[in-house]
Amino acid sequence: MLLWLWLLLLGLITYWILRRGVARITRTPIWILWLVMMTPALIWSTWQLVYGEQKRIPPELIIIPFIVCPCVYWFLVKLGRQSPPPTDSSTTSTSAMTSEPTPKSPPPRVITPAEESQLRECFPWSVFPLQKLEHRPQAVICRGQIRSNPELVYQTIRDQIKARFGDRFIVVFQTDLNDQPFFALVPNPFLEKSKTITRNDFLNRPILALALLVITVFTTTMVGVKMTEISPEIWRSDPSWLLKGLPYALALMAILGIHKSVHYLAARYYQIRPTLPYFIPVPFFPGTFGAFMQIRSPLPHRRALFDVSIAGPWAGFIATLPILIWGLAHSTVVPIPPDGTGIFNVNAIDPRFSLLLTVLSKLILGTQLTATHAIDLHPVAIAGYLGLILTAFHFLPIGLCDGGHMIHAMMGQRTSMAIGQVSRILILVLGFTRQEFLYLAIILFLLPLNDEPALNDVSELNNIRDFIGLLTLALLLVILLPVPQTIAQWLNY
């Protein structure tokens, strides 16, 4: 039943994404595109339904649909690509009657020829001498040479443009694929949006955020009650039994709430406009899909990108540690079951797949935990364990994950995309040793590698932030990698 609920939710999300995006550029029926995209999940779910956990799905049945279906999807989108709107019939007939070709209208320009001279004056020779202007339909590209500190260059050019054009443009400072710097002047979309944004904006409704928070606390409490093996008949006759599920619910909500709250506060610190965090309740384990929030304004520089992205996961990890330690101290050691253990088998989990979890478990449980034993996690330990998984996922240096934003801020967008691709391949290789990593690799290959640039995407970070970034990657490896044999012997495990 749980499997089909996950499948239904995935299908609804996929259909919504297709309806909102691809439907505008192709005539191919959305239901066909949806069926192609859902084919891998349908194949895997059917295998799971037929064979259950008794027979592992063959790797080729995972990889082939994963490769073929995106190719078919791309072909169908291209096949139904919308053609440009036809020209007016009267214009066409008139052109046909005359031998002269119809002159093509010039492409739209962001600035007029008269304003171009004002724009050229915004680039002082001592800071960023302008070498070339390129007019694009939605931007003006200004190429030149950096002759000062990139931070000073951006501030000087931005102030000059704002003095002459006001808030008409967003000024973006980037480097191209050849590492050559350029400025991009983009018409400011937030001028129009600010006129239409009201207190009733869907993503800024405090009542909705509070209602989702209350519902999520209830669904996580219900999951916590199930962990204590209290039957629905008992708590329905006496609702006070629901209090048994609060330890799990409050522990998990504390981790998620601290994570998102610190994201929100870090964005507000840099005067970035974030939405409120909105929790996603689900009526099955783990009781929530986490929370989402959206950044509704551009990030000013790579320092802000680094701080906003990394503050939330680190705060969530710091909150996770005491919860996990307390939960492990109240967990019990059980023999490893005959059918083995799994990463999500919280009733008999073998912590040796994670170096950090192994060290914590051995230090807390001591000699009770041996190579022939597993851990039956206390509900609070389950919440801490989920917090650890959440931390590892957000630290991944891939695309839209917080770790991907962090690598982008540290090394630039081009390098971050290369690191993200290598990371996805490494996780796919790990997937052939543990099936859970294979599912993670499939999800990560669906995420884009590119990231939205900051307005000043050239200025580099300081040494302290670089050190924190390296420490973050080290923590990710400590969470993901299994315990080495030498450390296991040192722990007598």
C-alpha positions as a printed Julia matrix, in Angstrom:
493×3 Matrix{Float64}:
   0.0     0.0     0.0
   2.82    2.39    0.91
   4.52    1.73   -2.41
   1.47    2.72   -4.4
   0.97    5.88   -2.34
   4.52    6.92   -3.22
   3.84    6.1    -6.86
   0.61    8.13   -6.86
   2.35   11.13   -5.34
   5.22   10.91   -7.84
   2.72   10.66  -10.71
   0.82   13.75   -9.58
   3.99   15.8    -9.18
   5.29   14.7   -12.6
   2.0    15.55  -14.31
   1.89   18.96  -12.63
   5.44   19.76  -13.77
   4.67   18.7   -17.35
   1.43   20.67  -17.41
   3.11   23.83  -16.11
   6.19   23.68  -18.33
   6.38   21.41  -21.38
   2.74   21.82  -22.42
   3.53   25.32  -23.67
   6.24   24.27  -26.14
   4.98   21.0   -27.68
   1.83   19.59  -29.23
   2.57   16.07  -28.02
  -0.22   15.02  -25.62
   0.79   15.47  -22.01
  -0.51   12.04  -21.03
   1.95   10.39  -23.46
   4.87   12.36  -22.07
   3.7    11.55  -18.54
   3.51    7.84  -19.35
   7.05    7.86  -20.77
   8.41    9.63  -17.7
   6.59    7.29  -15.32
   7.57    4.08  -17.14
  10.73    3.4   -15.04
   8.84    3.89  -11.78
   5.98    1.67  -13.01
   8.42   -1.1   -14.0
  10.24   -0.98  -10.66
   6.99   -0.83   -8.68
   5.55   -3.79  -10.57
   8.67   -5.83   -9.88
   8.46   -4.93   -6.2
   4.77   -5.89   -6.13
   5.36   -9.27   -7.79
   8.57  -10.35   -6.07
   8.67   -8.17   -2.94
  11.95   -8.22   -1.03
  12.65  -11.84   -1.92
  14.28  -11.09   -5.27
  16.38   -8.02   -5.99
  15.59   -6.13   -9.18
  18.23   -6.77  -11.9
  20.55   -3.81  -12.57
  19.74   -3.84  -16.29
  16.05   -3.4   -15.5
  17.0    -0.24  -13.62
  19.55    1.22  -16.01
  17.88    0.53  -19.39
  14.54    2.28  -18.66
  16.49    5.08  -16.99
  18.44    5.68  -20.23
  15.8     4.89  -22.86
  12.83    6.8   -21.42
  14.54   10.25  -21.31
  15.62    9.75  -24.94
  12.06    8.88  -25.99
  10.76   11.83  -23.99
  13.18   14.22  -25.72
  12.23   12.84  -29.16
   8.49   13.27  -28.48
   8.94   16.83  -27.26
  10.98   17.7   -30.38
   8.45   15.95  -32.62
   5.62   18.08  -31.33
   7.56   21.33  -31.02
   5.26   24.3   -31.53
   5.89   26.14  -34.79
   6.05   29.96  -34.75
   2.7    31.72  -35.24
   1.75   32.29  -38.88
   2.11   35.72  -40.33
  -0.92   37.81  -41.2
  -2.65   36.6   -44.38
  -2.96   40.07  -45.87
   0.74   40.7   -45.41
   1.54   37.34  -46.97
  -0.65   37.93  -50.02
   0.73   41.41  -50.53
   4.28   40.11  -50.34
   3.43   37.39  -52.84
   2.08   39.93  -55.33
   5.26   41.94  -55.25
   8.69   40.66  -56.06
  10.33   42.57  -53.24
  11.04   40.52  -50.11
   9.42   41.63  -46.89
  12.04   43.33  -44.74
  12.69   41.6   -41.44
  12.06   43.63  -38.34
  15.2    44.14  -36.26
  15.46   42.09  -33.09
  14.2    43.83  -29.96
  16.8    45.79  -28.03
  16.97   46.21  -24.27
  18.37   49.73  -24.67
  17.98   52.28  -27.44
  20.94   53.49  -29.54
  20.72   56.82  -27.72
  21.06   55.09  -24.34
  24.06   53.08  -25.48
  26.41   56.03  -25.06
  25.18   56.47  -21.48
  25.84   52.81  -20.85
  29.4    53.04  -22.15
  30.09   55.84  -19.68
  29.27   53.45  -16.81
  32.5    51.49  -17.34
  35.52   53.46  -16.12
  38.78   52.66  -17.87
  40.6    52.18  -14.54
  38.14   49.54  -13.3
  36.6    47.65  -16.23
  37.35   49.07  -19.68
  34.52   48.16  -22.01
  35.63   46.3   -25.13
  32.43   45.02  -26.71
  28.64   45.34  -26.44
  26.39   42.47  -27.5
  22.65   43.04  -27.82
  20.51   40.04  -26.93
  16.68   39.81  -26.93
  16.57   39.84  -23.13
  19.91   41.3   -22.09
  22.87   43.46  -22.99
  26.24   41.72  -22.66
  29.13   44.03  -21.78
  32.55   42.45  -22.24
  35.76   43.94  -20.92
  38.78   43.4   -18.71
  39.04   43.38  -14.92
  41.58   45.94  -13.69
  40.76   45.97  -10.0
  39.36   43.83   -7.22
  36.25   42.01   -8.57
  34.2    43.21   -5.6
  35.15   46.83   -6.29
  34.55   46.33  -10.01
  31.01   45.08   -9.44
  30.09   47.77   -6.92
  31.46   50.55   -9.16
  29.7    49.39  -12.33
  26.46   48.63  -10.5
  26.39   52.07   -8.87
  27.14   53.78  -12.17
  24.34   51.94  -13.97
  21.89   52.57  -11.14
  22.72   56.29  -11.17
  21.85   56.54  -14.87
  19.08   53.94  -15.27
  17.67   53.55  -11.76
  16.22   50.12  -10.95
  15.48   49.37  -14.58
  18.14   46.64  -14.84
  19.53   43.79  -12.8
  23.32   43.87  -13.14
  24.93   40.42  -13.27
  28.71   39.91  -13.16
  29.84   36.51  -14.49
  32.52   34.68  -16.45
  31.86   32.73  -19.64
  33.05   29.23  -20.54
  36.48   30.68  -21.42
  36.72   32.35  -17.98
  36.35   35.79  -19.56
  34.44   38.31  -17.42
  31.33   40.08  -18.61
  28.42   42.11  -17.28
  24.84   41.28  -18.23
  22.11   43.9   -17.98
  18.76   42.18  -17.63
  15.44   44.05  -17.43
  14.36   43.97  -13.8
  11.39   41.56  -13.54
  10.85   42.42   -9.89
   9.56   45.9   -10.75
   6.41   44.4   -12.27
   6.15   41.65   -9.69
   6.33   44.1    -6.82
   3.2    45.79   -8.13
   1.21   42.58   -8.11
   2.54   40.89   -4.95
   0.11   41.28   -2.09
  -0.32   39.81    1.33
  -2.47   37.13   -0.21
   0.43   35.8    -2.28
   0.16   32.0    -2.13
   3.73   31.48   -1.0
   3.53   34.1     1.76
   0.49   33.01    3.73
   1.36   32.62    7.4
  -1.98   30.96    8.13
  -1.31   28.34    5.45
   2.23   27.78    6.8
   0.9    27.39   10.34
  -1.87   25.02    9.21
   0.63   22.8     7.36
   2.87   22.84   10.43
   0.02   21.66   12.67
  -1.02   18.95   10.19
   2.6    17.76    9.9
   2.93   17.55   13.67
  -0.21   15.39   13.68
   0.97   13.07   10.87
   4.4    12.61   12.46
   2.7    11.94   15.8
   0.6     9.23   14.16
   3.76    7.66   12.74
   5.34    7.84   16.18
   2.33    6.05   17.7
   2.7     3.25   15.16
   6.34    2.85   16.23
   5.18    2.11   19.77
   2.89   -0.63   18.37
  -0.27    0.94   19.8
  -3.22   -0.2    17.72
  -5.62    2.39   16.22
  -8.47    0.97   18.28
  -6.66    1.85   21.5
  -5.84    5.47   20.75
  -9.24    6.08   19.15
 -10.94    4.99   22.34
  -8.47    6.99   24.45
  -6.76    9.86   22.52
  -4.3    10.35   25.39
  -2.32    7.45   23.89
  -1.36    9.81   21.06
   1.12   11.4    23.46
   3.28    8.3    22.95
   4.0     9.51   19.42
   5.11   12.99   20.45
   8.79   12.14   21.17
   9.35   11.1    17.56
   7.23   13.94   16.16
   8.84   16.71   18.21
  12.36   15.42   17.6
  11.88   15.23   13.82
  10.06   18.56   13.62
  12.79   20.21   15.68
  15.45   19.05   13.2
  13.46   20.13   10.15
  12.28   23.36   11.76
  15.78   24.45   12.79
  17.12   23.59    9.32
  14.55   25.71    7.49
  14.45   28.51   10.05
  18.19   29.09    9.76
  17.88   29.09    5.96
  15.17   31.74    6.31
  17.12   33.89    8.78
  20.31   33.71    6.71
  18.4    34.88    3.63
  16.84   37.76    5.57
  20.28   38.72    6.89
  21.43   39.35    3.31
  18.16   41.15    2.51
  17.09   38.33    0.21
  13.36   37.77   -0.07
  12.49   34.18    0.95
   9.08   32.65    1.38
   8.0    31.12    4.64
   8.9    27.42    5.09
   5.96   25.16    4.21
   5.91   21.63    5.63
   4.65   18.74    3.52
   2.62   16.24    5.61
   2.1    12.64    4.5
  -0.02    9.99    6.26
   2.72    7.34    6.26
   6.35    6.95    7.35
   8.15    9.25    8.03
   5.08   11.5     8.4
   6.48   14.34    6.3
   8.45   14.98    3.12
  10.21   17.85    4.85
   9.55   21.48    4.05
  10.13   23.76    1.1
  10.85   27.43    0.75
  11.63   29.57   -2.24
  14.03   32.46   -2.78
  12.09   35.21   -4.55
  14.97   37.62   -5.25
  18.51   37.21   -6.64
  21.45   36.54   -4.35
  23.87   39.47   -4.26
  27.19   37.58   -4.31
  28.81   34.18   -3.82
  29.34   34.8    -0.1
  25.59   35.08    0.35
  25.06   31.98   -1.79
  27.51   30.06    0.41
  26.13   31.26    3.75
  22.45   30.82    2.92
  22.93   27.35    1.42
  25.19   25.89    4.09
  23.7    27.46    7.23
  20.55   25.34    7.19
  22.14   21.86    6.87
  24.78   22.65    9.48
  22.15   23.9    11.93
  20.06   20.79   11.26
  23.11   18.57   11.83
  23.96   20.3    15.11
  20.35   19.76   16.22
  20.49   16.13   15.04
  23.53   15.12   17.1
  22.04   15.38   20.65
  18.75   13.87   19.45
  20.54   10.93   17.85
  22.83   10.42   20.86
  19.9    10.42   23.3
  17.92    8.1    21.06
  20.8     5.63   20.68
  21.24    5.58   24.45
  17.61    4.45   24.77
  17.73    1.96   21.87
  18.2    -1.78   22.27
  20.72   -4.18   20.75
  19.21   -7.14   18.9
  20.72  -10.05   16.95
  21.06   -9.48   13.2
  17.96  -11.06   11.62
  18.36  -13.97    9.18
  17.19  -11.85    6.24
  19.89   -9.27    6.97
  19.67   -5.55    7.6
  18.98   -2.5     5.5
  19.5     1.23    5.69
  15.8     1.83    6.31
  15.18   -1.21    8.51
  15.0     0.83   11.72
  14.04   -2.23   13.8
  17.38   -3.91   13.05
  19.92   -1.52   11.61
  23.6    -2.33   11.18
  25.4     1.03   11.57
  28.6    -0.09    9.82
  27.5     1.37    6.49
  28.25    4.83    7.98
  31.48    5.72    9.75
  29.87    8.45   11.86
  26.9     6.3    12.87
  29.23    3.43   13.74
  31.4     5.56   16.01
  28.4     7.12   17.79
  26.66    3.75   18.22
  29.77    2.03   19.57
  30.65    4.84   21.98
  27.1     4.92   23.39
  26.14    1.23   23.39
  29.61   -0.06   24.25
  30.35   -3.78   24.37
  26.7    -4.71   23.8
  27.11   -3.88   20.11
  29.16   -6.51   18.27
  29.54   -7.65   14.69
  26.65  -10.09   15.12
  24.22   -7.51   16.51
  22.06   -4.73   15.11
  20.18   -1.84   16.74
  16.44   -1.58   17.31
  16.17    2.21   17.19
  14.13    4.14   19.72
  11.6     6.53   18.04
  13.75    9.52   18.97
  16.78    7.73   17.49
  14.78    7.2    14.3
  14.18   10.95   14.1
  17.89   11.6    14.65
  18.78    8.97   12.06
  16.47   10.63    9.51
  18.13   13.93   10.36
  21.5    12.37    9.56
  20.21   11.13    6.2
  18.74   14.57    5.5
  22.07   16.2     6.32
  23.95   13.9     3.94
  21.46   14.54    1.13
  21.69   18.32    1.48
  25.5    18.21    1.65
  25.77   16.4    -1.7
  27.77   18.66   -4.09
  25.23   18.24   -6.86
  23.1    20.81   -8.65
  20.26   22.21   -6.58
  21.3    20.51   -3.33
  22.72   22.86   -0.71
  26.11   21.23   -1.25
  25.83   22.07   -4.95
  25.22   25.73   -4.11
  28.2    25.58   -1.75
  30.57   24.21   -4.42
  29.27   26.81   -6.87
  30.12   29.55   -4.36
  33.56   28.07   -3.67
  34.75   27.19   -7.19
  32.42   28.81   -9.69
  29.54   27.45  -11.72
  31.56   25.66  -14.39
  33.65   23.68  -11.89
  30.62   22.93   -9.72
  28.83   21.31  -12.68
  31.82   19.05  -13.34
  32.04   18.07   -9.67
  28.3    17.41   -9.6
  28.51   15.08  -12.59
  31.42   13.14  -11.07
  29.53   12.88   -7.77
  26.47   11.46   -9.49
  28.57    8.81  -11.21
  30.29    7.85   -7.95
  26.94    7.44   -6.19
  25.74    5.32   -9.11
  28.79    3.09   -8.65
  27.99    2.8    -4.93
  24.48    1.8    -5.97
  25.78   -1.51   -7.28
  26.92   -2.37   -3.76
  23.84   -1.08   -1.91
  20.49   -0.79   -3.67
  19.49    2.27   -1.64
  22.3     4.27   -3.26
  21.05    3.18   -6.66
  17.66    4.76   -6.0
  19.44    7.9    -4.79
  21.55    8.01   -7.95
  18.43    7.82  -10.11
  16.91   10.77   -8.27
  20.12   12.78   -8.55
  20.39   12.17  -12.31
  16.96   13.78  -12.66
  18.17   16.96  -10.96
  19.78   19.67  -13.1
  23.47   20.4   -12.56
  23.34   24.11  -13.34
  22.65   26.62  -10.62
  21.3    30.16  -10.68
  24.26   32.56  -10.58
  24.61   35.28   -7.98
  24.56   38.87   -9.17
  28.29   39.08   -8.48
  29.36   35.59   -9.48
  33.03   36.47   -9.9
  34.27   37.53   -6.46
  35.72   34.57   -4.59
  35.23   33.48   -0.98
  37.62   34.09    1.89
  39.77   31.41    3.51
  37.38   30.81    6.41
  34.49   29.94    4.1
  36.73   27.73    1.99
  37.76   25.85    5.15
  34.11   25.43    6.19
  33.33   24.11    2.72
  36.1    21.52    2.91
  34.96   20.57    6.42
  31.43   20.1     5.04
  32.66   17.71    2.35
  34.67   15.8     4.98
  31.54   15.44    7.12
  29.62   14.17    4.08
  32.23   11.45    3.52
  32.16   10.51    7.21
  28.38   10.03    6.97
  28.28    8.2     3.64
  31.34    5.96    3.65
  31.38    2.64    5.57
  33.64    2.15    8.55
  37.16    1.01    7.55
  38.36   -2.29    8.91
  41.17   -0.66   10.93
  38.75    1.64   12.74
  36.34   -1.26   13.32
  39.16   -3.22   14.96
  40.12   -0.21   17.06
  36.48   -0.01   18.25
  36.39   -3.78   18.86
  33.49   -4.02   16.44
